[in-house]
Amino acid sequence: MNLIDTHAHIDMPRFGDRAERRFAAVRAAAAGISAIVIPGVEPESWAGLLETAADLREIAPTVRFHTALGIHPQVLPELDPAHDSAALTALNDQIRAAPAGLVAIGECGLDFGPGGGGVPRERQVAVLRAHFALARATGLPLLLHCLKAHAAMLELLDERPLPPSILHSYSGSAEMVPAFCRGGHAVSFAGALTLPGARRPVLAARAVAADRLLLETDSPDQTPASRRPARNEPAFLEDIARAVAAARGEPVERVAETTTANARRFLRLAA
């Protein structure tokens, strides 16, 4: 089964050391994962992320390791607001340098829940708008984090056209799916869909048009239910594909084929 993991933080220390990342890359290849996107979350991690992607390309050459760079709303509490402009300038410079394998901008977005650390919404919006401007200037898609902020995110997305982007690990309602997709954007699902009694993500997965549907692990978080208590990794993506297939009443092979084609189109990945 050919699958693409559109969001996996395998560069993070929480995922493991270099040896663990390498073993995970080999397992991903054995599980039929043809591509993995590694999103950046803060300026100090970008260089290490690019090094990790290069290292994993060597150990698992059948898997295409792609990257994205951005500033996550959950790291804003750790960054001095006075340095936001400098961080965004550094992001602009990094993106325009077009490092090998770069396919998107992010992870970025809005987090009005506890993970946002009490950062003022105005600051989160300002940082996100800067990511939007960079996406418009470069044509790159965005990997969008949105937690307890769906109305605000939708309002921002509706202001001006953006390159077709990805609502990562969608946690909104099924009713809001068409509104998010009307701008050409895609909706991605992660391990929450596999949890016993999951209802909201199941209904949302049913509501997504086939050509806007994507899969991700969000490793090392959101381990699928059947794999717990293990740390999540891209090799577990088939569990999510099967959960999406069950939610939609479709064969898992169709979900795999559809989501792989969608990922290649949205992220402009080579076959």
HELIX and SHEET records of a PDB file:
HELIX    1   1 ARG A   18  ALA A   30  1                                  13    
HELIX    2   2 PRO A   43  ILE A   59  1                                  17    
HELIX    3   3 PRO A   73  GLU A   78  5                                   6    
HELIX    4   4 PRO A   81  HIS A   83  5                                   3    
HELIX    5   5 ASP A   84  ARG A   96  1                                  13    
HELIX    6   6 PRO A  114  GLY A  116  5                                   3    
HELIX    7   7 ARG A  121  THR A  138  1                                  18    
HELIX    8   8 HIS A  150  LEU A  157  1                                   8    
HELIX    9   9 VAL A  177  CYS A  181  1                                   5    
HELIX   10  10 GLY A  191  THR A  194  5                                   4    
HELIX   11  11 ARG A  200  ALA A  207  1                                   8    
HELIX   12  12 ALA A  210  ARG A  212  5                                   3    
HELIX   13  13 ALA A  225  ARG A  227  5                                   3    
HELIX   14  14 PRO A  234  PHE A  236  5                                   3    
HELIX   15  15 LEU A  237  ARG A  248  1                                  12    
HELIX   16  16 VAL A  252  LEU A  267  1                                  16    
SHEET    1   A 8 LEU A   3  ASP A   5  0                                        
SHEET    2   A 8 ILE A  33  PRO A  39  1                                        
SHEET    3   A 8 ARG A  64  LEU A  69  1                                        
SHEET    4   A 8 LEU A 102  ASP A 111  1                                        
SHEET    5   A 8 LEU A 142  LEU A 147  1                                        
SHEET    6   A 8 ILE A 166  LEU A 167  1                                        
SHEET    7   A 8 ALA A 186  PHE A 189  1                                        
SHEET    8   A 8 LEU A 213  LEU A 215  1                                        
END                                                                             
